[in-house]
Amino acid sequence: MNVMPFKTIIEFNAVGYQSGEHEILKELNLFMSEPRIGIVGSNGSGKSTFLRLINGLLVPTTGEVWVDGLETRRCAKQVRDRISFVFQNPDNQIVLPTVEEDLAFGLSRSDLSAEIIAKRVDDVLERLDLAHKRHEPCHVLSGGQKQLLAIAGALVRRPATIIFDEPTTLLDLRNARRIADVIYSLEQNVITVTHDLTLLEGFDRVMVMNDGEVVADDTPKAALSYYRRLMS
Amino acid sequence: MTASFYIHKESWLHRLAAGRKLFCLAVLGTGISFVSDLWLLAGALSLCVCLFPAAQLRLVVAYNQVRPLFWIMAALFVAKLFTGPLSDAFVVILRLCILVLAAGLITVTTKTSALLTVLERVLTPLSVFGFSAPRMAFALSLVIRFIPVVGQISQEVREAQQARGLGTNIFALIIPFVLRIVKMAEQVSQAIDARGGLPDAKPSPAVMRRSQAVRRSVSAPMGAETDQPH
């Protein structure tokens, strides 16, 4: 499957995010280019806000987020073409009634021909073993299948990076492992927030967030060890 | 609630263009409003029922189309009995059944996207008044998609409040339900943005030019593929 064959470079320059009086993120300065980046942290530590800032769903209150030279405040659409997002609850991400229609939705604004869109949908359905579900209504899929469909919806756009916001939280152990296998098999760069620490063991870099700050930024072994101590 | 959704089969009715099906429905709907002969209406109803097996669908699918309307039809039947002869009451019920079955047959044999494409085409002239046909069609598809999700949320809230002994407290039911719907709506809106935005929300030509320039400068090694990422 063709994907953007270049590395995504993400920069946070003095990024802060405030919601009303509540300071959610405090002046973050980061440079991210590793293929697999994991983020852990307690509830309310700012992880989901951090992810949404990367692909321009939220814009920082202070500072700037840059993705491959594109500033998310000014070029959100182009940034989102490069970075897809998989939400925690797939039900909120699936917007059309059947599997096939939902996958095609992600390409409906592109200039691709109907044949290429159909080919891409076919490819991604085959790849994620959802081909037999292509005509099914989305609401009858199991939780694991819905999450696979959400990932398929991200993959069909052929982004350079995919962001996952707690992709296994709502799933049973078998489906969680299946989603983890899919994440590991991706050619794309991956940034994932998760509470499933085993998922991050093979990652290149793990950041620990606490109270709106990155308090550890290291290899998975070191960062997860720090996180376990922090949470104990 | 889920009976009206598309059921995939390989029948001639499934292959028939959505526009033609909707045209036939319009003709049928107009036609039966002029027919009062019980035998003719019964014949039309039989034809509608027979079209379900012809579309490789089980008869229970036809039954599921009219089942939710039983009580309404019963009330209508009784009301008509007070205002006219028995035959008039049967005529009204037969017409209603024919329309519901025909409309149901179209929805179970036609993909939502195909129906919305027709709808979009029909609504396009309204663009002179500022209406966006693609957005209206997309809004409708969202409604169809989220009916089961909203039903699920409603059931979860009801069960949670019943477990707390508040199953009959209207505020205990409505407030969490509304909060969850609002939260979901916010996330759905973010998801639509993340997946490329609304169907006709094309960026301005200036933004398109800048985007293409950025893409060219960054993806130069890719070459000129037609099947490239957008």
Interface residues (C-beta under 8 A of the other chain):
Chain A: N2 V3 M4 P5 F6 R52 N55 L57 D68 G69 L70 C75 A76 K77 Q78 R80 D81 S84 F85 F87 N89 D91 N92 Q93 I94 V95 L96 P97 T98 E100 E101 A104 F105 G106 L107 S108 R109 S110 D111 L112 I116 K119 R120 H135 E136 P137 C138 H139 V140 G153 R157 R158 P159 A160
Chain B: T2 F5 Y6 H8 K111 T112 S113 S141 L142 I144 R145 P148 V149 Q152 M184 Q187 V188 Q190 A191 I192 D193 A194 R195 G196 G197 P199 A201 K202 P203 V207 R210 S211 V214 R215 V218 S219 P221 M222 E225 T226 D227 Q228 P229 H230
